[in-house]
Amino acid sequence: MAITLHSLQHAQGEKKRSRRVGRGNGSGRGTYSGRGLKGQKARSGGTKGLTQRSLKQQLFSKLPKFKSFLSNQAKHAVVNLGALDKVFPEGEFITPKKLFKAGLLSANHGRIKVLSDGGIHKKFTIKAHGFSEKALRDIVNAGGRVQVIGTKAQTGDGNMAKKKSTRTEKQ
């Protein structure tokens, strides 16, 4: 049998019959016709605005936030070991005030973190809020000491143990 246009048929299950709605409650699709109760999606043409809205949300979620996200975390002022090595003499006890006076901090920041950039060849005692692991290693290898501000102890893995604040109850 030759294939002609009038003899072509759809494959079984390819063509889905459309749902007949609004033909009385006896049909099972009467009254609300499968749309639920009131609202935007119950109206004719009500889904067009929703798709536009979701597309807009998808677009903005993929774009980066303008002028960065605001963070509530305290920002650390960064000081590198190479700068300390150049500015301070050997055996100096370095505090945040001395860093500010030496011009290594642009403003009197609340927290200071020491990083290992530049290396260290002198013996210092450095007092700061945070140290990178490599900076800690370099200071100790050079014969210096570290004092962490705002902590009771320093754990062995280089992480700073935070001081637990005790809350006094009002009587």
OpenMM code with the backbone's topology and positions (N, CA, C; nanometers):
from openmm import Vec3, app, unit

residues = "MET ALA ILE THR LEU HIS SER LEU GLN HIS ALA GLN GLY GLU LYS LYS ARG SER ARG ARG VAL GLY ARG GLY ASN GLY SER GLY ARG GLY THR TYR SER GLY ARG GLY LEU LYS GLY GLN LYS ALA ARG SER GLY GLY THR LYS GLY LEU THR GLN ARG SER LEU LYS GLN GLN LEU PHE SER LYS LEU PRO LYS PHE LYS SER PHE LEU SER ASN GLN ALA LYS HIS ALA VAL VAL ASN LEU GLY ALA LEU ASP LYS VAL PHE PRO GLU GLY GLU PHE ILE THR PRO LYS LYS LEU PHE LYS ALA GLY LEU LEU SER ALA ASN HIS GLY ARG ILE LYS VAL LEU SER ASP GLY GLY ILE HIS LYS LYS PHE THR ILE LYS ALA HIS GLY PHE SER GLU LYS ALA LEU ARG ASP ILE VAL ASN ALA GLY GLY ARG VAL GLN VAL ILE GLY THR LYS ALA GLN THR GLY ASP GLY ASN MET ALA LYS LYS LYS SER THR ARG THR GLU LYS GLN".split()
positions = [
    Vec3(0.0835, -0.1181, 0.0000),
    Vec3(0.0000, 0.0000, 0.0000),
    Vec3(0.0878, 0.1242, 0.0000),
    Vec3(0.0591, 0.2154, -0.0877),
    Vec3(0.1379, 0.3374, -0.1002),
    Vec3(0.0964, 0.4382, 0.0072),
    Vec3(0.1947, 0.5133, 0.0552),
    Vec3(0.1653, 0.6160, 0.1558),
    Vec3(0.1214, 0.7424, 0.0830),
    Vec3(0.0000, 0.7827, 0.1117),
    Vec3(-0.0540, 0.9078, 0.0562),
    Vec3(-0.1016, 0.9937, 0.1716),
    Vec3(-0.1272, 1.1191, 0.1456),
    Vec3(-0.1656, 1.2114, 0.2521),
    Vec3(-0.2918, 1.1666, 0.3245),
    Vec3(-0.3899, 1.1114, 0.2526),
    Vec3(-0.5151, 1.0740, 0.3182),
    Vec3(-0.5026, 0.9456, 0.4008),
    Vec3(-0.3929, 0.8715, 0.3838),
    Vec3(-0.3775, 0.7468, 0.4598),
    Vec3(-0.2856, 0.7623, 0.5824),
    Vec3(-0.2286, 0.8812, 0.6030),
    Vec3(-0.1394, 0.9031, 0.7185),
    Vec3(-0.2204, 0.9064, 0.8478),
    Vec3(-0.1674, 0.8465, 0.9520),
    Vec3(-0.2332, 0.8479, 1.0825),
    Vec3(-0.1307, 0.8819, 1.1908),
    Vec3(-0.1804, 0.9390, 1.3005),
    Vec3(-0.0943, 0.9689, 1.4146),
    Vec3(-0.0578, 0.8402, 1.4862),
    Vec3(0.0587, 0.8398, 1.5509),
    Vec3(0.0980, 0.7242, 1.6313),
    Vec3(0.0073, 0.7164, 1.7535),
    Vec3(-0.0083, 0.5971, 1.8088),
    Vec3(-0.0989, 0.5787, 1.9212),
    Vec3(-0.0472, 0.6555, 2.0438),
    Vec3(-0.1330, 0.7368, 2.1060),
    Vec3(-0.0971, 0.8160, 2.2232),
    Vec3(-0.0299, 0.9473, 2.1905),
    Vec3(-0.0107, 0.9773, 2.0621),
    Vec3(0.0576, 1.1008, 2.0237),
    Vec3(-0.0347, 1.2211, 2.0394),
    Vec3(-0.1605, 1.2023, 2.0044),
    Vec3(-0.2535, 1.3137, 2.0053),
    Vec3(-0.3424, 1.3036, 2.1285),
    Vec3(-0.3344, 1.4028, 2.2180),
    Vec3(-0.4125, 1.4020, 2.3400),
    Vec3(-0.5387, 1.4840, 2.3185),
    Vec3(-0.6529, 1.4280, 2.3570),
    Vec3(-0.7787, 1.5006, 2.3404),
    Vec3(-0.7844, 1.6148, 2.4396),
    Vec3(-0.8358, 1.7300, 2.3964),
    Vec3(-0.8472, 1.8444, 2.4858),
    Vec3(-0.9597, 1.8203, 2.5848),
    Vec3(-0.9447, 1.8748, 2.7038),
    Vec3(-1.0405, 1.8554, 2.8105),
    Vec3(-1.1631, 1.9439, 2.7864),
    Vec3(-1.2805, 1.8834, 2.7816),
    Vec3(-1.4041, 1.9606, 2.7629),
    Vec3(-1.4523, 2.0049, 2.8999),
    Vec3(-1.4525, 2.1350, 2.9215),
    Vec3(-1.4919, 2.1876, 3.0521),
    Vec3(-1.6140, 2.2768, 3.0370),
    Vec3(-1.6816, 2.2985, 3.1499),
    Vec3(-1.7962, 2.3892, 3.1508),
    Vec3(-1.9184, 2.3325, 3.0824),
    Vec3(-1.9349, 2.2005, 3.0830),
    Vec3(-2.0506, 2.1385, 3.0183),
    Vec3(-2.1419, 2.0730, 3.1225),
    Vec3(-2.1555, 2.1370, 3.2367),
    Vec3(-2.2459, 2.0874, 3.3405),
    Vec3(-2.1737, 2.0070, 3.4462),
    Vec3(-2.2351, 2.0022, 3.5667),
    Vec3(-2.1719, 1.9336, 3.6792),
    Vec3(-2.1700, 1.7824, 3.6621),
    Vec3(-2.2578, 1.7291, 3.5812),
    Vec3(-2.2596, 1.5850, 3.5574),
    Vec3(-2.1358, 1.5377, 3.4837),
    Vec3(-2.0711, 1.6271, 3.4096),
    Vec3(-1.9514, 1.5882, 3.3341),
    Vec3(-1.8285, 1.5757, 3.4232),
    Vec3(-1.8365, 1.6304, 3.5438),
    Vec3(-1.7205, 1.6285, 3.6339),
    Vec3(-1.6311, 1.7494, 3.6163),
    Vec3(-1.6589, 1.8316, 3.5162),
    Vec3(-1.5793, 1.9524, 3.4926),
    Vec3(-1.6718, 2.0735, 3.4783),
    Vec3(-1.7709, 2.0813, 3.5632),
    Vec3(-1.8633, 2.1938, 3.5556),
    Vec3(-1.8271, 2.3006, 3.6570),
    Vec3(-1.9141, 2.3966, 3.6797),
    Vec3(-1.9028, 2.5082, 3.7738),
    Vec3(-1.7695, 2.5821, 3.7603),
    Vec3(-1.6627, 2.5347, 3.8263),
    Vec3(-1.5348, 2.6072, 3.8214),
    Vec3(-1.4431, 2.5562, 3.7106),
    Vec3(-1.4804, 2.4518, 3.6440),
    Vec3(-1.4083, 2.3984, 3.5280),
    Vec3(-1.2613, 2.3696, 3.5556),
    Vec3(-1.2311, 2.3204, 3.6747),
    Vec3(-1.0937, 2.2834, 3.7079),
    Vec3(-1.0030, 2.4003, 3.7393),
    Vec3(-1.0620, 2.5222, 3.7550),
    Vec3(-0.9785, 2.6397, 3.7817),
    Vec3(-0.9764, 2.6782, 3.9295),
    Vec3(-1.0451, 2.6065, 4.0121),
    Vec3(-1.0514, 2.6446, 4.1520),
    Vec3(-1.1465, 2.7611, 4.1709),
    Vec3(-1.1314, 2.8336, 4.2815),
    Vec3(-1.2196, 2.9478, 4.3077),
    Vec3(-1.1613, 3.0739, 4.2453),
    Vec3(-1.1928, 3.1884, 4.3057),
    Vec3(-1.1563, 3.3166, 4.2447),
    Vec3(-1.0050, 3.3408, 4.2447),
    Vec3(-0.9643, 3.4432, 4.1762),
    Vec3(-0.8238, 3.4812, 4.1713),
    Vec3(-0.7774, 3.5009, 4.0293),
    Vec3(-0.6535, 3.5450, 4.0142),
    Vec3(-0.6013, 3.5769, 3.8809),
    Vec3(-0.6004, 3.4547, 3.7902),
    Vec3(-0.5652, 3.3385, 3.8456),
    Vec3(-0.5565, 3.2186, 3.7617),
    Vec3(-0.6929, 3.1620, 3.7246),
    Vec3(-0.7995, 3.2075, 3.7908),
    Vec3(-0.9338, 3.1614, 3.7567),
    Vec3(-0.9908, 3.2395, 3.6385),
    Vec3(-0.9337, 3.3540, 3.6075),
    Vec3(-0.9859, 3.4385, 3.4992),
    Vec3(-0.9284, 3.3939, 3.3651),
    Vec3(-0.9964, 3.4317, 3.2583),
    Vec3(-0.9427, 3.3993, 3.1259),
    Vec3(-0.8247, 3.4913, 3.0976),
    Vec3(-0.7181, 3.4350, 3.0460),
    Vec3(-0.5976, 3.5137, 3.0184),
    Vec3(-0.5202, 3.5494, 3.1433),
    Vec3(-0.5530, 3.4866, 3.2558),
    Vec3(-0.4920, 3.5243, 3.3833),
    Vec3(-0.3512, 3.4743, 3.4023),
    Vec3(-0.3067, 3.3801, 3.3203),
    Vec3(-0.1722, 3.3256, 3.3402),
    Vec3(-0.0657, 3.4049, 3.2662),
    Vec3(-0.1071, 3.4915, 3.1737),
    Vec3(-0.0097, 3.5670, 3.0944),
    Vec3(0.0740, 3.6584, 3.1832),
    Vec3(0.0074, 3.7304, 3.2728),
    Vec3(0.0786, 3.8216, 3.3616),
    Vec3(0.1701, 3.7483, 3.4564),
    Vec3(0.1293, 3.6284, 3.4985),
    Vec3(0.2116, 3.5507, 3.5911),
    Vec3(0.3408, 3.5055, 3.5254),
    Vec3(0.3332, 3.4648, 3.3986),
    Vec3(0.4558, 3.4214, 3.3306),
    Vec3(0.5498, 3.5391, 3.3097),
    Vec3(0.4930, 3.6562, 3.2791),
    Vec3(0.5780, 3.7745, 3.2629),
    Vec3(0.6471, 3.8077, 3.3943),
    Vec3(0.5723, 3.7940, 3.5038),
    Vec3(0.6275, 3.8255, 3.6347),
    Vec3(0.7393, 3.7278, 3.6721),
    Vec3(0.7169, 3.5985, 3.6441),
    Vec3(0.8187, 3.4993, 3.6787),
    Vec3(0.9429, 3.5158, 3.5918),
    Vec3(0.9241, 3.5541, 3.4652),
    Vec3(1.0398, 3.5782, 3.3781),
    Vec3(1.1231, 3.6939, 3.4302),
    Vec3(1.0545, 3.7973, 3.4787),
    Vec3(1.1244, 3.9138, 3.5337),
    Vec3(1.2043, 3.8732, 3.6577),
    Vec3(1.1439, 3.7908, 3.7436),
    Vec3(1.2132, 3.7454, 3.8635),
    Vec3(1.3341, 3.6596, 3.8279),
    Vec3(1.3189, 3.5725, 3.7279),
    Vec3(1.4305, 3.4885, 3.6858),
    Vec3(1.5442, 3.5734, 3.6312),
    Vec3(1.5092, 3.6759, 3.5550),
    Vec3(1.6108, 3.7636, 3.4968),
    Vec3(1.6891, 3.8344, 3.6064),
    Vec3(1.6176, 3.8914, 3.7036),
    Vec3(1.6853, 3.9666, 3.8083),
    Vec3(1.7620, 3.8762, 3.9038),
    Vec3(1.7182, 3.7527, 3.9195),
    Vec3(1.7920, 3.6626, 4.0078),
    Vec3(1.9246, 3.6203, 3.9455),
    Vec3(1.9348, 3.6246, 3.8123),
    Vec3(2.0593, 3.5858, 3.7453),
    Vec3(2.1591, 3.7009, 3.7378),
    Vec3(2.1101, 3.8248, 3.7454),
    Vec3(2.1992, 3.9405, 3.7390),
    Vec3(2.2627, 3.9638, 3.8756),
    Vec3(2.3860, 4.0129, 3.8804),
    Vec3(2.4475, 4.0415, 4.0099),
    Vec3(2.3839, 4.1637, 4.0749),
    Vec3(2.3900, 4.1688, 4.2070),
    Vec3(2.3304, 4.2803, 4.2793),
    Vec3(2.4138, 4.4050, 4.2564),
    Vec3(2.3469, 4.5153, 4.2299),
    Vec3(2.4138, 4.6424, 4.2019),
    Vec3(2.4765, 4.6972, 4.3296),
    Vec3(2.6008, 4.7364, 4.3232),
    Vec3(2.6769, 4.7936, 4.4351),
    Vec3(2.6911, 4.6976, 4.5534),
    Vec3(2.6930, 4.5699, 4.5300),
    Vec3(2.7239, 4.4637, 4.6260),
    Vec3(2.6192, 4.4461, 4.7353),
    Vec3(2.6302, 4.3336, 4.8042),
    Vec3(2.5403, 4.3028, 4.9143),
    Vec3(2.5933, 4.3687, 5.0412),
    Vec3(2.5037, 4.4194, 5.1218),
    Vec3(2.5438, 4.4801, 5.2480),
    Vec3(2.5634, 4.3695, 5.3515),
    Vec3(2.6731, 4.3748, 5.4224),
    Vec3(2.7043, 4.2726, 5.5205),
    Vec3(2.7021, 4.3330, 5.6596),
    Vec3(2.6519, 4.2570, 5.7555),
    Vec3(2.6504, 4.3026, 5.8939),
    Vec3(2.7768, 4.2614, 5.9686),
    Vec3(2.8603, 4.1812, 5.9051),
    Vec3(2.9820, 4.1367, 5.9710),
    Vec3(3.0828, 4.2514, 5.9798),
    Vec3(3.1592, 4.2516, 6.0883),
    Vec3(3.2613, 4.3539, 6.1063),
    Vec3(3.3722, 4.3343, 6.0036),
    Vec3(3.4132, 4.4408, 5.9397),
    Vec3(3.5191, 4.4342, 5.8396),
    Vec3(3.6549, 4.4440, 5.9095),
    Vec3(3.7476, 4.3621, 5.8651),
    Vec3(3.8828, 4.3657, 5.9200),
    Vec3(3.9707, 4.4561, 5.8341),
    Vec3(4.0501, 4.5381, 5.8993),
    Vec3(4.1541, 4.6111, 5.8278),
    Vec3(4.2703, 4.5134, 5.8103),
    Vec3(4.3271, 4.5082, 5.6912),
    Vec3(4.4304, 4.4093, 5.6609),
    Vec3(4.5684, 4.4732, 5.6670),
    Vec3(4.6595, 4.4051, 5.7378),
    Vec3(4.7992, 4.4480, 5.7453),
    Vec3(4.8846, 4.3286, 5.7036),
    Vec3(4.9806, 4.3511, 5.6146),
    Vec3(5.0670, 4.2433, 5.5669),
    Vec3(5.1987, 4.2402, 5.6435),
    Vec3(5.2553, 4.1203, 5.6573),
    Vec3(5.3806, 4.1044, 5.7316),
    Vec3(5.4958, 4.1799, 5.6660),
    Vec3(5.4951, 4.1872, 5.5335),
    Vec3(5.6016, 4.2589, 5.4633),
    Vec3(5.6068, 4.4057, 5.5030),
    Vec3(5.4899, 4.4672, 5.5213),
    Vec3(5.4838, 4.6079, 5.5624),
    Vec3(5.5341, 4.6241, 5.7054),
    Vec3(5.5001, 4.5303, 5.7926),
    Vec3(5.5486, 4.5358, 5.9313),
    Vec3(5.6999, 4.5219, 5.9359),
    Vec3(5.7530, 4.4349, 5.8508),
    Vec3(5.8970, 4.4109, 5.8453),
    Vec3(5.9729, 4.5369, 5.8034),
    Vec3(5.9142, 4.6148, 5.7124),
    Vec3(5.9796, 4.7373, 5.6645),
    Vec3(5.9726, 4.8502, 5.7664),
    Vec3(5.8591, 4.8639, 5.8353),
    Vec3(5.8336, 4.9825, 5.9180),
    Vec3(5.8909, 4.9714, 6.0590),
    Vec3(5.8777, 4.8562, 6.1233),
    Vec3(5.9116, 4.8451, 6.2652),
    Vec3(6.0484, 4.7800, 6.2863),
    Vec3(6.1227, 4.8242, 6.3907),
    Vec3(6.2524, 4.7620, 6.4218),
    Vec3(6.2323, 4.6267, 6.4915),
    Vec3(6.3395, 4.5494, 6.4997),
    Vec3(6.3319, 4.4161, 6.5608),
    Vec3(6.2995, 4.4269, 6.7092),
    Vec3(6.2179, 4.3317, 6.7586),
    Vec3(6.1820, 4.3266, 6.8998),
    Vec3(6.0694, 4.4206, 6.9390),
    Vec3(6.0083, 4.4878, 6.8449),
    Vec3(5.9011, 4.5850, 6.8726),
    Vec3(5.7727, 4.5129, 6.9148),
    Vec3(5.6995, 4.5729, 7.0102),
    Vec3(5.5670, 4.5247, 7.0486),
    Vec3(5.4658, 4.6056, 6.9674),
    Vec3(5.4046, 4.5420, 6.8684),
    Vec3(5.3189, 4.6122, 6.7722),
    Vec3(5.1732, 4.6027, 6.8170),
    Vec3(5.1111, 4.7205, 6.8353),
    Vec3(4.9702, 4.7297, 6.8747),
    Vec3(4.8919, 4.8002, 6.7640),
    Vec3(4.7587, 4.7957, 6.7686),
    Vec3(4.6793, 4.8667, 6.6679),
    Vec3(4.7066, 5.0177, 6.6635),
    Vec3(4.7324, 5.0776, 6.7796),
    Vec3(4.7620, 5.2218, 6.7817),
    Vec3(4.8925, 5.2523, 6.7086),
    Vec3(4.9926, 5.1658, 6.7277),
    Vec3(5.1208, 5.1862, 6.6590),
    Vec3(5.1062, 5.1679, 6.5083),
    Vec3(5.0210, 5.0743, 6.4677),
    Vec3(4.9949, 5.0550, 6.3244),
    Vec3(4.9305, 5.1795, 6.2640),
    Vec3(4.8381, 5.2407, 6.3381),
    Vec3(4.7697, 5.3612, 6.2907),
    Vec3(4.8678, 5.4783, 6.2804),
    Vec3(4.9537, 5.4926, 6.3820),
    Vec3(5.0523, 5.6019, 6.3810),
    Vec3(5.1559, 5.5841, 6.2705),
    Vec3(5.1892, 5.4584, 6.2393),
    Vec3(5.2874, 5.4305, 6.1341),
    Vec3(5.2286, 5.4485, 5.9947),
    Vec3(5.0967, 5.4672, 5.9852),
    Vec3(5.0323, 5.4888, 5.8555),
    Vec3(4.9953, 5.3608, 5.7827),
    Vec3(4.9984, 5.2478, 5.8526),
    Vec3(4.9616, 5.1215, 5.7892),
    Vec3(4.8102, 5.1006, 5.7864),
    Vec3(4.7372, 5.1782, 5.8661),
    Vec3(4.5909, 5.1759, 5.8639),
    Vec3(4.5416, 5.3131, 5.8211),
    Vec3(4.4469, 5.3160, 5.7269),
    Vec3(4.3966, 5.4443, 5.6776),
    Vec3(4.3037, 5.5104, 5.7786),
    Vec3(4.2351, 5.4317, 5.8585),
    Vec3(4.1463, 5.4851, 5.9617),
    Vec3(4.1560, 5.3941, 6.0830),
    Vec3(4.1083, 5.4418, 6.1962),
    Vec3(4.1150, 5.3620, 6.3178),
    Vec3(4.0049, 5.2567, 6.3138),
    Vec3(4.0327, 5.1441, 6.2458),
    Vec3(3.9351, 5.0363, 6.2295),
    Vec3(3.9128, 4.9653, 6.3622),
    Vec3(3.7980, 4.8999, 6.3713),
    Vec3(3.7678, 4.8250, 6.4921),
    Vec3(3.8476, 4.6963, 6.5008),
    Vec3(3.8658, 4.6271, 6.3872),
    Vec3(3.9314, 4.4969, 6.3891),
    Vec3(4.0460, 4.4940, 6.2881),
    Vec3(4.1521, 4.4230, 6.3245),
    Vec3(4.2716, 4.4164, 6.2393),
    Vec3(4.3078, 4.2697, 6.2176),
    Vec3(4.3390, 4.2362, 6.0925),
    Vec3(4.3829, 4.1004, 6.0603),
    Vec3(4.5189, 4.1084, 5.9930),
    Vec3(4.6101, 4.0215, 6.0354),
    Vec3(4.7456, 4.0182, 5.9806),
    Vec3(4.7540, 3.9040, 5.8796),
    Vec3(4.7993, 3.9382, 5.7578),
    Vec3(4.8172, 3.8390, 5.6518),
    Vec3(4.9653, 3.8219, 5.6225),
    Vec3(5.0009, 3.7144, 5.5534),
    Vec3(5.1422, 3.6780, 5.5396),
    Vec3(5.2109, 3.7364, 5.4170),
    Vec3(5.1472, 3.8217, 5.3423),
    Vec3(5.2046, 3.8723, 5.2177),
    Vec3(5.3338, 3.9496, 5.2440),
    Vec3(5.4398, 3.9145, 5.1768),
    Vec3(5.5662, 3.9860, 5.1896),
    Vec3(5.6686, 3.9171, 5.2770),
    Vec3(5.6264, 3.8329, 5.3694),
    Vec3(5.7208, 3.7608, 5.4545),
    Vec3(5.7744, 3.8459, 5.5677),
    Vec3(5.8369, 3.7791, 5.6654),
    Vec3(5.8899, 3.8477, 5.7836),
    Vec3(6.0269, 3.7890, 5.8180),
    Vec3(6.1206, 3.8779, 5.8567),
    Vec3(6.2560, 3.8342, 5.8905),
    Vec3(6.2975, 3.8826, 6.0290),
    Vec3(6.2132, 3.9628, 6.0929),
    Vec3(6.2444, 4.0176, 6.2252),
    Vec3(6.1551, 3.9530, 6.3307),
    Vec3(6.2003, 3.9697, 6.4565),
    Vec3(6.1290, 3.9134, 6.5699),
    Vec3(6.0338, 4.0201, 6.6245),
    Vec3(5.9023, 3.9926, 6.6223),
    Vec3(5.8019, 4.0878, 6.6701),
    Vec3(5.7084, 4.0202, 6.7689),
    Vec3(5.6446, 4.1028, 6.8517),
    Vec3(5.5264, 4.0603, 6.9259),
    Vec3(5.4120, 4.1426, 6.8693),
    Vec3(5.3157, 4.0757, 6.8074),
    Vec3(5.2087, 4.1452, 6.7358),
    Vec3(5.0763, 4.1204, 6.8059),
    Vec3(5.0030, 4.2301, 6.8288),
    Vec3(4.8722, 4.2236, 6.8933),
    Vec3(4.7672, 4.2644, 6.7906),
    Vec3(4.6779, 4.1706, 6.7537),
    Vec3(4.5737, 4.1987, 6.6542),
    Vec3(4.4533, 4.1085, 6.6798),
    Vec3(4.3445, 4.1341, 6.6061),
    Vec3(4.2207, 4.0577, 6.6243),
    Vec3(4.2220, 3.9244, 6.5500),
    Vec3(4.2997, 3.9153, 6.4421),
    Vec3(4.3016, 3.7927, 6.3645),
    Vec3(4.4316, 3.7763, 6.2883),
    Vec3(4.4667, 3.6514, 6.2607),
    Vec3(4.5875, 3.6184, 6.1857),
    Vec3(4.5540, 3.5060, 6.0892),
    Vec3(4.6127, 3.5116, 5.9698),
    Vec3(4.5976, 3.3976, 5.8791),
    Vec3(4.6900, 3.2866, 5.9286),
    Vec3(4.6612, 3.1628, 5.8872),
    Vec3(4.7417, 3.0492, 5.9330),
    Vec3(4.8876, 3.0648, 5.8927),
    Vec3(4.9107, 3.1105, 5.7701),
    Vec3(5.0480, 3.1256, 5.7206),
    Vec3(5.1197, 3.2379, 5.7955),
    Vec3(5.0461, 3.3461, 5.8278),
    Vec3(5.1062, 3.4560, 5.9032),
    Vec3(5.1473, 3.4080, 6.0421),
    Vec3(5.0623, 3.3299, 6.1067),
    Vec3(5.0969, 3.2739, 6.2379),
    Vec3(5.2242, 3.1908, 6.2303),
    Vec3(5.2304, 3.1033, 6.1293),
    Vec3(5.3475, 3.0177, 6.1106),
    Vec3(5.4735, 3.1013, 6.0888),
    Vec3(5.4634, 3.2035, 6.0019),
    Vec3(5.5805, 3.2862, 5.9702),
    Vec3(5.6303, 3.3629, 6.0922),
    Vec3(5.5381, 3.4164, 6.1722),
    Vec3(5.5770, 3.4935, 6.2913),
    Vec3(5.6473, 3.4027, 6.3919),
    Vec3(5.5908, 3.2849, 6.4156),
    Vec3(5.6499, 3.1907, 6.5120),
    Vec3(5.7847, 3.1398, 6.4616),
    Vec3(5.7966, 3.1128, 6.3322),
    Vec3(5.9237, 3.0663, 6.2756),
    Vec3(6.0323, 3.1725, 6.2838),
    Vec3(5.9939, 3.3003, 6.2787),
    Vec3(6.0918, 3.4087, 6.2903),
    Vec3(6.1291, 3.4355, 6.4356),
    Vec3(6.0624, 3.3670, 6.5303),
    Vec3(6.0939, 3.3842, 6.6725),
    Vec3(6.0041, 3.4849, 6.7408),
    Vec3(5.8998, 3.5295, 6.6746),
    Vec3(5.8095, 3.6284, 6.7328),
    Vec3(5.6949, 3.5647, 6.8094),
    Vec3(5.6105, 3.6527, 6.8666),
    Vec3(5.4952, 3.6064, 6.9429),
    Vec3(5.3690, 3.6744, 6.8919),
    Vec3(5.2548, 3.6127, 6.9220),
    Vec3(5.1251, 3.6621, 6.8759),
    Vec3(5.0325, 3.6783, 6.9948),
    Vec3(4.9625, 3.7923, 7.0007),
    Vec3(4.8577, 3.8117, 7.1002),
    Vec3(4.7284, 3.8419, 7.0260),
    Vec3(4.6271, 3.7602, 7.0507),
    Vec3(4.4985, 3.7778, 6.9834),
    Vec3(4.4076, 3.8595, 7.0736),
    Vec3(4.3579, 3.9699, 7.0211),
    Vec3(4.2695, 4.0575, 7.0980),
    Vec3(4.1292, 3.9980, 7.0975),
    Vec3(4.0657, 3.9951, 7.2144),
    Vec3(3.9266, 3.9521, 7.2235),
    Vec3(3.9070, 3.8035, 7.2334),
    Vec3(4.0125, 3.7260, 7.2617),
    Vec3(3.9970, 3.5817, 7.2797),
    Vec3(4.0665, 3.5393, 7.4075),
    Vec3(4.0174, 3.4311, 7.4656),
    Vec3(4.0813, 3.3775, 7.5858),
    Vec3(4.1979, 3.2876, 7.5485),
    Vec3(4.1757, 3.2069, 7.4438),
    Vec3(4.2782, 3.1098, 7.4050),
    Vec3(4.2807, 3.0949, 7.2548),
    Vec3(4.3879, 3.0335, 7.2089),
    Vec3(4.4008, 3.0067, 7.0662),
    Vec3(4.4113, 2.8560, 7.0489),
    Vec3(4.3285, 2.8007, 6.9605),
    Vec3(4.3303, 2.6563, 6.9408),
    Vec3(4.4515, 2.6166, 6.8582),
    Vec3(4.4850, 2.4879, 6.8619),
    Vec3(4.6051, 2.4400, 6.7958),
    Vec3(4.6005, 2.4455, 6.6448),
    Vec3(4.4789, 2.4448, 6.5845),
    Vec3(4.4714, 2.4395, 6.4385),
    Vec3(4.4754, 2.5778, 6.3741),
    Vec3(4.5033, 2.6833, 6.4511),
    Vec3(4.5149, 2.8171, 6.3932),
    Vec3(4.3874, 2.8972, 6.3991),
    Vec3(4.2741, 2.8353, 6.4344),
    Vec3(4.1489, 2.9095, 6.4466),
    Vec3(4.1416, 2.9758, 6.5829),
    Vec3(4.0799, 3.0922, 6.5850),
    Vec3(4.0705, 3.1657, 6.7094),
    Vec3(3.9463, 3.1201, 6.7866),
    Vec3(3.9638, 3.0869, 6.9149),
    Vec3(3.8492, 3.0497, 6.9979),
    Vec3(3.7836, 3.1776, 7.0469),
    Vec3(3.6543, 3.1934, 7.0191),
    Vec3(3.5862, 3.3179, 7.0533),
    Vec3(3.5536, 3.3219, 7.2020),
    Vec3(3.5632, 3.4416, 7.2573),
    Vec3(3.5353, 3.4631, 7.3975),
    Vec3(3.3844, 3.4563, 7.4188),
    Vec3(3.3409, 3.3763, 7.5153),
    Vec3(3.1984, 3.3656, 7.5433),
    Vec3(3.1587, 3.4793, 7.6364),
    Vec3(3.0593, 3.5565, 7.5946),
    Vec3(3.0147, 3.6676, 7.6777),
    Vec3(2.9132, 3.6155, 7.7783),
    Vec3(2.9292, 3.6560, 7.9036),
    Vec3(2.8350, 3.6151, 8.0074),
    Vec3(2.7331, 3.7251, 8.0247),
    Vec3(2.6078, 3.6863, 8.0273),
    Vec3(2.4997, 3.7833, 8.0359),
    Vec3(2.4515, 3.7891, 8.1797),
    Vec3(2.4496, 3.9081, 8.2381),
    Vec3(2.4027, 3.9224, 8.3756),
    Vec3(2.2536, 3.9507, 8.3738),
    Vec3(2.1821, 3.8855, 8.4622),
    Vec3(2.0376, 3.9033, 8.4686),
    Vec3(2.0048, 4.0186, 8.5613),
    Vec3(1.9011, 4.0938, 8.5272),
    Vec3(1.8561, 4.2051, 8.6115),
    Vec3(1.7775, 4.1498, 8.7295),
    Vec3(1.8058, 4.2034, 8.8474),
    Vec3(1.7347, 4.1562, 8.9670),
    Vec3(1.6490, 4.2649, 9.0254),
] * unit.nanometer
topology = app.Topology()
chain = topology.addChain("A")
for resn in residues:
    res = topology.addResidue(resn, chain)
    for name in ("N", "CA", "C"):
        topology.addAtom(name, app.Element.getBySymbol(name[0]), res)
